[in-house]
Amino acid sequence: MKKKLEKWANDALKFYNDLGMSICDEGMDFYGQSSLTGVTESPYLVVCGINPGSPVHSLKEPHDTKYLLEGNTVWGLKDWKLNKVGISDSMIDKMNALLINACFFPSKAAKEVKTVMDDCAPTTIKLIDILKPKRLIILSGNDCMARFKRVIKRDMTSDGFMMDYDFVSFEPNNKILLGKINGVMTLGIPHISARYLKCGKITNVVQAFLTEDFDMDIDTLREAYGKGYVPISMDDVFSKLDKSNFHLYSEDSKTKRYKINGKIALVATKCEKGYFYFRLIDHPNGFDYIKKDWMNKDKILEILIKKHGWLSAPASFAHKNLKEYATLDDCVEELLEISEQLKQC
């Protein structure tokens, strides 16, 4: 596999260099995602995104084969918050999961590279064929799988490539597809940043798809999707938090407050159907967390907003709604993880 990946990287490097120069006289930055340097056998899971969200390298860096195989050293698959769709960090480790992209050019919005997506697709399809994962999950699957199928039919059938798929769900904003790319079981799901994402339904499908005994029975996934979302109870969250390492220091009929360290508190409340926020224990009246400076502000916001995707708010460091969690365990696991990280602040 190592020699195949090196040959693929040589071809991909030439392709992206040439395409980048045809778009812009100075060329365009591009990079892979997960490192492929140590891959010696097929991973259980590969996740394919559309394209990188922003540049992390300079064009002044040498864009050679080593550069492309080493991939993105700044962030990885665990930074994508795939737990929203039922893929935990421990599953990523267990499945030796890799992250790739349909297009290697970074942009703030995927539409910025839409005109070259068809050109870039064959390079990624060939990488999938070399890796031959047991399972492939494609984000923005409705769009990306249609593109892959179109490109394969138009340009790659003579090389023996084949692809087909069917719909698990036609529901608007939550379309899910099941198919195969050259024999690789492939699931297309909405992007995790999509609006109106039904995380519970998608989680059920993803977890059924990732089981070892799944045999491409689309009815199994349709049944999993139909089970829908089982609402998480704040009472269950309270019970789990009370049994954990959190120190409860204040509560009323709807809200509980837990000390993280001597300065920071986690507040969990039933108000507005349940949500969580982190704030100062000695919270000054009228204090605006956005406008005002406070201790370790940049570090705390990096943990909550950049790493975990919480939303900033004037009345707290950041907050998150209960409905954004797929399961009770996902909810409590993230709260524990963030709290451990904030203890160092």
WOSUL-V389666 format. One record per backbone hydrogen bond with DSSP energy under -1.0 kcal/mol. NH is the residue of the N-H (numbers start at 0). CO is the residue of the C=O. E is the energy in kcal/mol with one decimal. If there is no record, write none. Layout:
NH&CO&E, NH&CO&E
This chain:
4&0&-2.6, 5&1&-2.2, 6&2&-2.3, 7&3&-2.5, 8&4&-2.7, 9&5&-2.1, 10&6&-2.2, 11&7&-3.0, 12&8&-2.7, 13&9&-1.9, 14&10&-2.3, 15&11&-2.8, 16&12&-2.3, 17&13&-2.6, 18&14&-2.8, 19&15&-2.5, 20&16&-2.0, 21&17&-1.6, 22&18&-1.2, 23&19&-2.2, 26&23&-1.9, 30&103&-1.5, 33&98&-2.3, 35&68&-3.3, 43&94&-1.6, 44&94&-1.2, 45&134&-1.9, 46&97&-3.0, 47&136&-3.0, 48&99&-2.6, 60&57&-2.0, 63&61&-1.5, 67&63&-2.0, 68&64&-2.4, 69&65&-2.3, 70&66&-1.1, 71&32&-2.6, 78&75&-1.7, 79&76&-1.6, 83&80&-1.6, 84&81&-1.8, 85&82&-1.4, 86&81&-2.1, 91&87&-1.9, 92&88&-1.9, 93&89&-2.5, 94&90&-2.5, 95&92&-1.3, 96&91&-2.2, 97&44&-1.7, 99&46&-2.5, 101&48&-2.2, 102&49&-1.8, 106&51&-2.1, 111&108&-1.8, 112&109&-1.8, 113&110&-1.1, 115&112&-1.5, 119&115&-2.0, 120&116&-1.8, 123&119&-1.2, 124&120&-2.6, 125&121&-2.4, 126&122&-1.4, 127&123&-2.4, 128&124&-2.0, 129&125&-1.7, 130&126&-2.7, 131&127&-2.7, 133&42&-1.4, 134&43&-2.2, 135&184&-2.3, 136&45&-2.6, 137&186&-2.9, 138&47&-2.9, 140&188&-2.5, 143&139&-2.6, 144&140&-2.5, 146&142&-1.9, 147&143&-2.7, 148&144&-2.5, 149&145&-2.2, 150&146&-2.7, 151&147&-2.7, 152&148&-2.4, 153&149&-2.0, 154&150&-3.1, 155&151&-1.7, 156&151&-1.1, 158&155&-1.1, 159&156&-1.8, 160&155&-1.8, 163&179&-1.5, 165&177&-2.5, 167&175&-2.9, 168&175&-1.6, 173&170&-2.2, 175&168&-1.5, 176&187&-2.3, 177&165&-2.8, 178&185&-2.8, 179&163&-2.1, 180&183&-1.7, 181&161&-2.7, 183&180&-1.9, 185&178&-3.2, 186&135&-2.9, 187&176&-2.8, 188&137&-2.3, 193&190&-2.2, 198&196&-1.4, 201&197&-2.3, 202&198&-2.9, 203&199&-2.0, 204&200&-1.7, 205&201&-2.9, 206&202&-2.7, 207&203&-1.7, 208&204&-2.5, 209&205&-2.1, 213&210&-1.5, 217&215&-1.1, 219&216&-1.0, 221&217&-2.3, 222&218&-2.4, 223&219&-1.9, 224&220&-2.6, 225&221&-1.9, 227&224&-1.2, 236&232&-1.7, 237&233&-3.1, 238&234&-2.3, 239&235&-2.2, 240&236&-2.8, 241&237&-2.8, 242&238&-1.1, 243&240&-1.2, 246&258&-1.0, 248&256&-2.5, 249&256&-1.2, 251&254&-2.4, 255&267&-2.8, 256&249&-2.9, 257&265&-3.1, 258&246&-3.0, 259&263&-3.0, 260&263&-1.3, 264&278&-3.0, 265&257&-2.8, 266&276&-3.2, 267&255&-2.7, 268&274&-2.3, 269&253&-2.4, 273&270&-1.8, 274&268&-1.8, 275&319&-2.8, 276&266&-2.0, 277&317&-1.7, 278&264&-2.0, 280&262&-2.8, 282&280&-1.5, 286&283&-1.8, 288&313&-3.2, 291&287&-2.5, 296&293&-1.5, 299&295&-2.6, 300&296&-2.6, 301&297&-2.0, 302&298&-1.8, 303&299&-2.5, 304&300&-2.6, 305&300&-1.3, 306&301&-2.4, 307&302&-1.0, 309&303&-2.9, 310&318&-2.4, 315&312&-1.2, 316&277&-2.7, 318&310&-2.7, 319&275&-2.1, 321&273&-2.3, 323&320&-1.4, 324&321&-1.9, 330&326&-1.8, 331&327&-2.5, 332&328&-2.6, 333&329&-2.0, 334&330&-2.1, 335&331&-2.3, 336&332&-2.1, 337&333&-2.9, 338&334&-2.1, 339&335&-2.1, 340&336&-1.7, 341&337&-2.6, 342&338&-1.4, 344&341&-1.9
